[in-house]
């Protein structure tokens, strides 16, 4: 589920759509000032908007659900609100409860199972990883937007929101990842678009 909320994050989806149309032998879209009209005529604008809303909704639900766990205590190996959470247990629980996606249990496994993205491309619902134990991907949180992430940090602490710009986290930032389900939505959109062209 590669979640995208910001308007700028929808651009790759539009680029993907146009790329698919070009590679399937469809004429290129007309000039920019005619693009909306062209999309409407092809019946694609409504499909794009529906996909965007679906992705936005999933990301919003995930972030709101995660914020609902603020204050739950850290517990090594914990992955429920009753037992408390460690970092990867928190991420696993949020994705499973919100979108039904089962992620691996450990932070480094979660990093390996998701797609690497640039920090500048972070969108709500993406994962952020840190080197907090002198090994790669030893800590994970969920990006919620505005340069902030939510996580279960350490023994004696609780689920909380922090800034990626904070000196401690900035120094230890180890990469960003995007989960597959929203990418599946993009693939479904591409398939729908390709199908609409085959019916021309």
C-alpha atoms as one frame of an Amber mdcrd trajectory, in Angstrom:
protein
   0.000   0.000   0.000   2.015   2.865  -1.116   0.085   5.686   0.338   0.000
   9.144  -1.180  -1.918  12.082   0.261  -0.241  15.205  -1.063  -1.259  16.605
  -4.446   2.334  16.368  -5.598   2.342  12.664  -4.833  -0.423  12.082  -7.378
   1.839  13.207 -10.217   3.615   9.815 -10.477   0.225   8.115 -10.956  -0.645
  10.476 -13.806   2.800   9.915 -15.305   2.285   6.153 -15.038  -1.091   6.423
 -16.746   0.266   8.468 -19.621   3.218   6.098 -19.993   0.877   3.126 -20.246
  -1.235   4.844 -22.857   1.844   5.625 -24.925   3.238   2.104 -24.707  -0.097
   0.569 -25.756  -0.046   2.453 -29.023  -2.454   5.207 -28.062  -1.745   8.681
 -29.352  -0.070  10.980 -26.869  -2.196  13.398 -24.909  -2.680  16.807 -26.451
  -1.171  20.020 -25.135  -1.436  20.737 -21.412  -4.300  23.217 -21.783  -6.368
  20.499 -23.460  -5.410  17.650 -21.109  -8.524  17.761 -18.917 -10.795  17.751
 -21.970  -8.853  14.858 -23.480  -9.092  12.855 -20.237 -12.835  13.497 -19.993
 -13.369  12.434 -23.610 -11.459   9.208 -22.998 -13.432   8.554 -19.801 -10.222
   8.520 -17.770 -10.572  11.560 -15.531 -13.235   9.987 -13.313 -11.171   6.785
 -12.982  -8.105   8.757 -11.957 -10.095  10.751  -9.403 -11.655   7.598  -7.940
  -8.233   5.978  -7.564  -6.809   9.117  -5.969  -9.675   9.307  -3.481  -9.283
   5.644  -2.608  -5.560   6.073  -1.940  -6.182   9.248   0.078  -8.839   7.518
   2.146  -6.590   4.579   2.972  -3.722   6.840   3.986  -6.014   9.030   6.086
  -7.536   6.031   7.846  -4.114   4.588   8.577  -2.775   7.822  10.063  -5.920
   8.473  12.135  -5.859   4.888  13.412  -2.192   5.184  14.368  -2.781   8.448
  16.231  -5.516   6.687  18.200  -2.759   4.674  19.899  -0.870   7.668  21.296
   0.099   6.939  24.884   0.166   3.144  24.614   3.298   2.011  26.471   6.340
   0.481  24.817   6.734  -3.235  25.363   9.542  -5.244  23.775   7.906  -7.904
  21.593   4.488  -6.308  22.094   2.050  -6.012  19.234  -1.342  -5.286  20.819
  -2.810  -2.376  22.736  -3.258  -4.707  25.712   0.387  -5.762  25.838   1.863
  -2.519  24.523   3.962  -2.162  21.381   7.537  -2.205  20.290   8.304  -0.237
  17.116   7.726  -2.954  14.532   4.830  -4.464  16.473   3.117  -1.068  16.345
   3.617  -0.749  12.569   2.466  -4.329  11.981  -0.682  -3.836  14.076  -1.631
  -0.545  12.404  -1.365  -1.916   8.870  -3.161  -5.143   9.722  -6.013  -3.468
  11.609  -6.483  -0.590   9.172  -5.994  -2.092   5.729  -5.749  -5.819   6.388
  -2.152  -6.059   5.227   0.117  -8.389   7.194   3.670  -7.037   7.337   6.654
  -9.011   8.646   7.276  -8.745  12.381  10.766  -7.224  12.583  11.785  -3.729
  11.420  14.538  -4.966   9.079  12.085  -7.469   7.550   9.564  -4.679   7.040
  12.244  -2.651   5.256  13.077  -5.607   3.013   9.407  -6.197   2.151   8.671
  -2.620   1.078   9.774  -0.293  -1.712  12.614   2.156  -1.207  11.622   5.797
  -1.788  13.421   9.112  -1.478  12.947  11.084   1.713  11.611  14.006  -0.323
   8.843  11.735  -1.644   7.503  10.743   1.783   3.716  10.757   2.046   1.436
   9.871   4.980   1.396   6.122   5.529   4.980   5.561   4.384   7.468   3.916
   6.722  10.557   5.646   8.099  13.530   3.653   9.350  16.372   4.506  11.707
  19.658   3.032  12.870  19.264   3.179  16.639  21.164   0.006  17.612  24.253
   0.272  15.397  22.574  -1.789  12.706  20.526  -0.820   9.683  16.756  -0.632
   9.978  16.709  -1.282  13.721  13.792   1.107  14.338  10.644   1.956  12.354
   7.804   4.456  12.474   4.920   5.635  10.282   5.172   8.982   8.515   2.082
  11.123   9.184   2.949  14.237   7.170   4.439  17.669   7.872   7.851  16.151
   8.613   6.522  14.076  11.516   6.192  10.379  12.284   4.485   8.248  14.911
   6.218   5.340  16.627   6.742   3.332  19.778  10.225   4.520  20.721  11.813
   2.660  23.650  11.312   1.014  27.053   9.726   3.410  29.516   8.191   5.514
  26.739   4.830   5.526  24.959   3.602   5.742  21.368   4.231   9.337  20.347
   4.712  11.735  17.447   8.149  13.171  16.714   9.843  15.267  14.060  12.205
  13.822  11.479  14.116  17.095  11.795  14.941  16.482  15.471  18.708  16.058
  15.786  18.535  12.517  17.204  16.264  11.163  14.460  17.826  13.170  11.647
  21.278  11.704  12.419  19.933   8.168  12.568  17.554   8.301   9.586  18.099
   5.120   7.595  15.640   5.394   4.735  12.006   5.570   3.731   9.843   2.787
   2.361   6.418   2.530   0.781   4.103  -0.404   1.408   2.624  -2.346  -1.515
  -1.166  -1.962  -1.257  -1.444   1.545  -2.696   0.900   0.468  -5.452  -1.628
  -2.286  -6.069  -4.242   0.460  -6.451  -2.024   2.130  -9.046  -1.649  -1.174
 -10.857  -5.423  -1.645 -10.803  -5.836   1.839 -12.244  -3.322   1.067 -14.981
  -5.206  -2.137 -15.799  -8.521  -0.277 -15.954  -6.994   2.335 -18.225  -5.524
  -0.312 -20.505  -8.921  -2.044 -20.634 -10.671   1.171 -21.571  -8.263   1.568
 -24.489  -8.844  -1.973 -25.739 -12.553  -1.200 -26.029 -11.975   1.725 -28.394
